[in-house]
Amino acid sequence: MSEKHRAYFNEKAVIWDQMMEHKPHEKLQEIFGTLEFESGSTVLDVGTGTGVMLPLLKEIVGPSGKIIAFDLAEEMLSLAKMKNGEENIDYIQGDITVSPFKDNTFDVLICNSCFPHFLDQAASASEMARILKPGGRVIICHLSSREELNAMHRSLGGVVGNDLLPDKNEMMFMFEQAGFNVINIDDLDDRYILTASISI
Ligand SMILES: C[S@@+](CC[C@H](N)C(=O)[O-])C[C@H]1O[C@@H](n2cnc3c(N)ncnc32)[C@H](O)[C@@H]1O
């Protein structure tokens, strides 16, 4: 577990929503609206932070679905819980590279704005493959291009200064090695979306 990252995100938790105020939530709605989730799905929101994705995920999975909000930083999770309550949502603290979940647990994994922060990205991809059900899918999403995102992290420096999104070939290789197939990466000016599935 990255204690430095845990401390960093715990410290940022109270100001996180103010820092992100400019982020267009309509864009997340638009992106996730096209990704064809099924209601009733069991979804893991990896690196949930203050739970920015939770209202949207609740809407998508509906009352018969289940969401697990998962994060390294307990202060982030406390805020997520305070804002979103516990109906259909469980809150669990941990590291996605060594998660506490059983094999074949989730239909969908969401990683919004968090993949670059995972210290061992290849281990996180393998862990995601292990905990997804056959036919399950991971969605890695950022509201900027890879180039812009990496430049932003480099400019922040410190704990997150080297938290970078690898290039397309490296990501493809990493997810293939982890056991995913049908891997698709869209790296556009205003969004980065990787979707990858586990075969049935
Ligand atoms: C940039 S924030 C994004 C939060 C949220 N997904 C959003 O879109 O606002 C990244 C989050 O990932 C969490 N995180 C970092 N490394 C992690 C890991 N190895 N396992 C689980 N969560 C992690 C951090 O604690 C932080 O809350």
The ligand as an SDF file (V2000), in Angstrom:
LIG
                    3D

 27 29  0  0  0  0  0  0  0  0999 V2000
   -7.9190   11.8700   -8.2160 C   0  0  0  0  0  0  0  0  0  0  0  0
   -8.9020   11.0480   -7.0070 S   0  0  0  0  0  0  0  0  0  0  0  0
  -10.3520   10.6680   -7.9550 C   0  0  0  0  0  0  0  0  0  0  0  0
  -11.5560   10.4410   -7.1070 C   0  0  0  0  0  0  0  0  0  0  0  0
  -12.8650   10.1660   -7.8650 C   0  0  0  0  0  0  0  0  0  0  0  0
  -12.8410    8.9250   -8.6110 N   0  0  0  0  0  0  0  0  0  0  0  0
  -13.2490   11.3290   -8.7310 C   0  0  0  0  0  0  0  0  0  0  0  0
  -13.4790   11.1160   -9.9280 O   0  0  0  0  0  0  0  0  0  0  0  0
  -13.3350   12.4560   -8.2190 O   0  0  0  0  0  0  0  0  0  0  0  0
   -8.0520    9.4960   -6.9040 C   0  0  0  0  0  0  0  0  0  0  0  0
   -8.5400    8.6090   -5.7810 C   0  0  0  0  0  0  0  0  0  0  0  0
   -7.9060    7.3250   -5.9130 O   0  0  0  0  0  0  0  0  0  0  0  0
   -7.5870    6.8570   -4.6120 C   0  0  0  0  0  0  0  0  0  0  0  0
   -6.4950    5.8770   -4.7390 N   0  0  0  0  0  0  0  0  0  0  0  0
   -5.1990    6.1210   -5.0350 C   0  0  0  0  0  0  0  0  0  0  0  0
   -4.5020    4.9720   -5.0610 N   0  0  0  0  0  0  0  0  0  0  0  0
   -5.3910    3.9710   -4.7900 C   0  0  0  0  0  0  0  0  0  0  0  0
   -5.2740    2.5530   -4.6970 C   0  0  0  0  0  0  0  0  0  0  0  0
   -4.1030    1.9420   -4.8760 N   0  0  0  0  0  0  0  0  0  0  0  0
   -6.3850    1.8360   -4.4010 N   0  0  0  0  0  0  0  0  0  0  0  0
   -7.5810    2.4560   -4.2090 C   0  0  0  0  0  0  0  0  0  0  0  0
   -7.7520    3.7980   -4.2910 N   0  0  0  0  0  0  0  0  0  0  0  0
   -6.6660    4.5530   -4.5870 C   0  0  0  0  0  0  0  0  0  0  0  0
   -7.1890    8.1140   -3.8540 C   0  0  0  0  0  0  0  0  0  0  0  0
   -7.2340    7.9410   -2.4540 O   0  0  0  0  0  0  0  0  0  0  0  0
   -8.1850    9.1360   -4.3820 C   0  0  0  0  0  0  0  0  0  0  0  0
   -9.3300    9.2320   -3.5940 O   0  0  0  0  0  0  0  0  0  0  0  0
  1  2  1  0
  2  3  1  0
  2 10  1  0
  3  4  1  0
  4  5  1  0
  5  6  1  0
  5  7  1  0
  7  8  2  0
  7  9  1  0
 10 11  1  0
 11 12  1  0
 11 26  1  0
 12 13  1  0
 13 14  1  0
 13 24  1  0
 14 15  1  0
 14 23  1  0
 15 16  2  0
 16 17  1  0
 17 18  1  0
 17 23  2  0
 18 19  1  0
 18 20  2  0
 20 21  1  0
 21 22  2  0
 22 23  1  0
 24 25  1  0
 24 26  1  0
 26 27  1  0
M  CHG  2   2   1   9  -1
M  END
$$$$
